Amino acid sequence: MKIYGHPWSVNTRKVLMTLEEKAQEAELSLVMIPNGEQKLPAHVALHPFAKVPVLDDEGFILYEASAINRYLERKFPAPALVPSDPQGAALTNQWISAIDYYFVPHAAPVIVETLFRRYLGGEANLLAIESGREKMQTALDVADQALERSPYLTGNDFSLADIQLMPYLDYLEQIGFDQTITVRRNLAAWWVRTSRRPSWQKVARTGPQPYDSGITAESVEARSRAQSA
């Protein structure tokens, strides 16, 4: 198996995390996103939307992290990362969709503009950071409420739903937006549990170097208050 992606990419990390949980090895074929390699014809032939990751399993090509992880779950059923009962499986799908649609569109700009803009070039979009910080709170509240009832998003067992959220919280913590986690007691406890997993420790070991962008959660909040005054 081969994974086309980048170890800093949140979506690549989701797949690498699943492979680690399954104790499966795959060759990582590096796609240098800062250099625009995902837009080259050779990569677009694999992923027509010019994104990462892409799975090549002996000629079977599959893109989109959620689809790849579901495929890996079916191909390597042990240890299970989707509950076997219909309700648990449905909740896993629900959470993956909810994270993708109600959290990622807001959290991703905060992470990109604060952590990765230095690699991509250009000036940080402060409006995108401010808007993302404000709008991602609802999804975090919903997750915190769910985690009051169970240790993981879909119940008592770690699942693909948890993997779907983890890379974003890791980067939010790195860029100093960790208060979005710590102010939510259940979410904070979940993050401690999940981030200590050996699989995540291995995946997270390769990441961007610490960087002070000068943009903090406090400065974004102060800017927001000033504009609304």
C-alpha positions as CSV (number, residue, x, y, z in Angstrom):
1,M,0.0,0.0,0.0
2,K,1.1,3.5,-0.7
3,I,-0.3,6.8,0.7
4,Y,0.3,10.0,-1.3
5,G,0.2,12.9,1.1
6,H,2.1,15.0,3.5
7,P,2.7,14.2,7.2
8,W,1.6,17.7,8.3
9,S,-1.7,17.5,6.4
10,V,-4.6,16.9,8.8
11,N,-6.3,14.6,6.4
12,T,-3.1,12.6,5.8
13,R,-2.7,12.3,9.5
14,K,-6.2,10.8,9.9
15,V,-5.2,8.0,7.5
16,L,-1.8,7.5,9.1
17,M,-3.4,7.3,12.5
18,T,-5.8,4.6,11.3
19,L,-3.0,2.6,9.8
20,E,-1.1,2.8,13.1
21,E,-4.2,1.7,15.0
22,K,-4.5,-1.3,12.6
23,A,-0.8,-2.0,12.9
24,Q,-0.5,-1.8,9.1
25,E,2.4,-0.3,7.1
26,A,2.1,1.8,4.0
27,E,4.7,3.7,2.1
28,L,4.2,7.5,2.4
29,S,4.9,9.1,-1.0
30,L,5.5,12.7,-0.1
31,V,3.5,15.4,-1.9
32,M,5.0,18.8,-1.2
33,I,1.9,20.9,-0.8
34,P,3.9,24.2,-0.2
35,N,5.4,23.7,-3.6
36,G,2.0,23.0,-5.2
37,E,2.9,19.4,-6.1
38,Q,-0.7,18.4,-5.5
39,K,-1.7,20.4,-8.6
40,L,0.7,18.7,-10.9
41,P,-0.8,16.5,-13.6
42,A,0.6,13.3,-12.1
43,H,-1.1,13.9,-8.8
44,V,-4.3,15.2,-10.4
45,A,-4.5,11.9,-12.3
46,L,-4.9,10.3,-8.8
47,H,-7.0,13.0,-7.1
48,P,-8.9,15.1,-9.6
49,F,-9.6,17.7,-6.9
50,A,-5.8,18.2,-6.3
51,K,-5.9,17.3,-2.6
52,V,-4.3,14.7,-0.3
53,P,-4.3,11.9,0.7
54,V,-4.6,9.3,-1.9
55,L,-4.4,5.5,-1.3
56,D,-2.9,3.2,-3.8
57,D,-3.6,-0.4,-2.8
58,E,-2.1,-2.5,-5.5
59,G,-3.6,-0.4,-8.2
60,F,-6.9,0.4,-6.4
61,I,-6.9,4.2,-6.2
62,L,-9.0,5.9,-3.5
63,Y,-9.1,9.5,-2.4
64,E,-10.7,11.4,0.5
65,A,-9.5,10.6,4.1
66,S,-12.9,9.4,5.3
67,A,-13.4,7.0,2.4
68,I,-9.9,5.7,2.9
69,N,-10.4,5.1,6.6
70,R,-13.6,3.3,6.0
71,Y,-11.9,1.1,3.4
72,L,-9.1,0.3,5.8
73,E,-11.7,-0.6,8.4
74,R,-13.3,-3.1,6.1
75,K,-10.0,-4.5,4.9
76,F,-8.4,-4.8,8.3
77,P,-11.4,-5.3,10.7
78,A,-9.3,-5.8,13.8
79,P,-9.0,-3.9,16.0
80,A,-12.4,-2.5,15.2
81,L,-12.6,1.3,14.8
82,V,-16.3,1.3,14.0
83,P,-18.8,-0.2,16.4
84,S,-20.4,-3.5,15.2
85,D,-23.9,-2.6,16.2
86,P,-26.0,-0.6,13.7
87,Q,-26.5,2.4,16.1
88,G,-22.9,2.7,16.9
89,A,-21.9,2.5,13.2
90,A,-24.5,5.1,12.4
91,L,-23.2,7.4,15.1
92,T,-19.7,7.0,13.7
93,N,-20.9,8.2,10.3
94,Q,-22.8,11.0,11.9
95,W,-19.8,12.3,13.8
96,I,-17.5,12.1,10.8
97,S,-20.0,14.1,8.7
98,A,-20.7,16.6,11.5
99,I,-17.0,17.3,12.0
100,D,-16.5,17.7,8.3
101,Y,-19.4,20.1,7.7
102,Y,-19.8,22.0,11.0
103,F,-16.3,22.2,12.4
104,V,-13.6,21.8,9.7
105,P,-14.7,24.7,7.6
106,H,-14.2,27.0,10.5
107,A,-11.2,25.4,12.3
108,A,-9.2,24.9,9.1
109,P,-8.8,28.6,8.2
110,V,-7.6,29.3,11.8
111,I,-4.9,26.6,11.5
112,V,-3.9,27.5,8.0
113,E,-3.6,31.2,8.6
114,T,-1.9,30.9,11.9
115,L,0.4,27.9,11.5
116,F,0.9,27.2,7.8
117,R,0.7,30.6,6.1
118,R,4.5,31.0,6.6
119,Y,5.0,28.0,4.2
120,L,2.3,28.9,1.8
121,G,3.3,32.6,1.4
122,G,1.3,35.8,1.7
123,E,-0.1,37.6,4.7
124,A,-2.3,36.0,7.3
125,N,-6.0,36.6,6.8
126,L,-7.0,37.9,10.2
127,L,-10.7,38.1,9.3
128,A,-10.7,34.4,8.4
129,I,-9.0,33.6,11.8
130,E,-11.5,35.7,13.7
131,S,-14.5,34.3,11.9
132,G,-13.3,30.7,12.2
133,R,-12.6,31.1,15.9
134,E,-16.1,32.3,16.5
135,K,-17.9,29.8,14.3
136,M,-16.1,26.7,15.4
137,Q,-17.3,27.0,19.0
138,T,-20.8,25.4,18.4
139,A,-19.3,22.2,17.1
140,L,-16.9,22.0,20.1
141,D,-19.9,22.6,22.5
142,V,-21.8,19.7,20.8
143,A,-18.8,17.4,21.1
144,D,-18.3,18.4,24.7
145,Q,-21.9,17.6,25.5
146,A,-21.7,14.2,23.8
147,L,-18.5,13.4,25.7
148,E,-20.3,13.9,29.0
149,R,-22.2,10.7,28.3
150,S,-19.3,8.5,27.1
151,P,-15.5,8.5,27.0
152,Y,-15.4,8.6,23.2
153,L,-17.6,10.2,20.6
154,T,-19.5,7.1,19.7
155,G,-19.5,5.4,23.1
156,N,-17.1,3.4,25.1
157,D,-14.6,2.6,22.4
158,F,-12.2,4.7,20.3
159,S,-13.4,5.0,16.7
160,L,-12.9,6.6,13.4
161,A,-15.0,9.5,14.6
162,D,-12.4,10.4,17.2
163,I,-9.6,10.1,14.6
164,Q,-11.6,12.6,12.5
165,L,-11.3,15.3,15.1
166,M,-7.9,14.7,16.6
167,P,-5.5,16.4,14.1
168,Y,-7.4,19.7,14.3
169,L,-7.3,19.9,18.1
170,D,-3.6,19.1,18.0
171,Y,-2.9,22.1,15.8
172,L,-5.3,24.4,17.7
173,E,-3.3,23.5,20.9
174,Q,0.0,24.2,19.1
175,I,-1.0,27.6,17.9
176,G,-2.2,28.7,21.3
177,F,-5.9,28.2,20.9
178,D,-5.9,25.5,23.5
179,Q,-8.4,27.3,25.6
180,T,-11.0,26.2,23.2
181,I,-10.3,22.7,24.5
182,T,-9.5,23.3,28.2
183,V,-12.6,25.4,28.9
184,R,-14.7,22.3,28.0
185,R,-14.2,19.7,30.7
186,N,-15.3,16.7,28.8
187,L,-13.6,17.6,25.6
188,A,-10.4,18.3,27.5
189,A,-10.5,14.9,29.2
190,W,-11.2,13.2,25.9
191,W,-8.2,15.0,24.4
192,V,-5.9,13.8,27.1
193,R,-7.1,10.2,26.5
194,T,-6.8,10.2,22.8
195,S,-3.6,12.2,22.4
196,R,-1.8,9.8,24.7
197,R,-2.4,6.8,22.4
198,P,0.8,5.4,21.0
199,S,-0.6,5.6,17.5
200,W,-1.1,9.3,17.8
201,Q,2.2,9.9,19.5
202,K,3.9,8.3,16.5
203,V,1.9,10.3,13.9
204,A,2.3,13.6,15.8
205,R,6.0,13.2,16.1
206,T,6.5,14.5,12.6
207,G,5.0,18.0,12.4
208,P,5.8,21.6,11.8
209,Q,8.4,23.2,14.0
210,P,7.1,25.5,16.8
211,Y,6.3,28.9,15.4
212,D,5.2,32.2,16.9
213,S,3.0,33.9,14.4
214,G,2.2,36.8,16.8
215,I,-1.5,35.9,16.5
216,T,-3.1,34.6,19.7
217,A,-6.5,33.6,20.7
218,E,-6.5,36.6,23.0
219,S,-5.5,39.1,20.3
220,V,-8.2,37.7,18.0
221,E,-10.8,37.9,20.7
222,A,-9.8,41.5,21.6
223,R,-10.0,42.5,17.9
224,S,-13.5,41.0,17.7
225,R,-14.6,42.9,20.8
226,A,-13.2,46.2,19.4
227,Q,-15.0,45.8,16.1
228,S,-18.3,45.0,17.7
229,A,-18.0,47.9,20.2
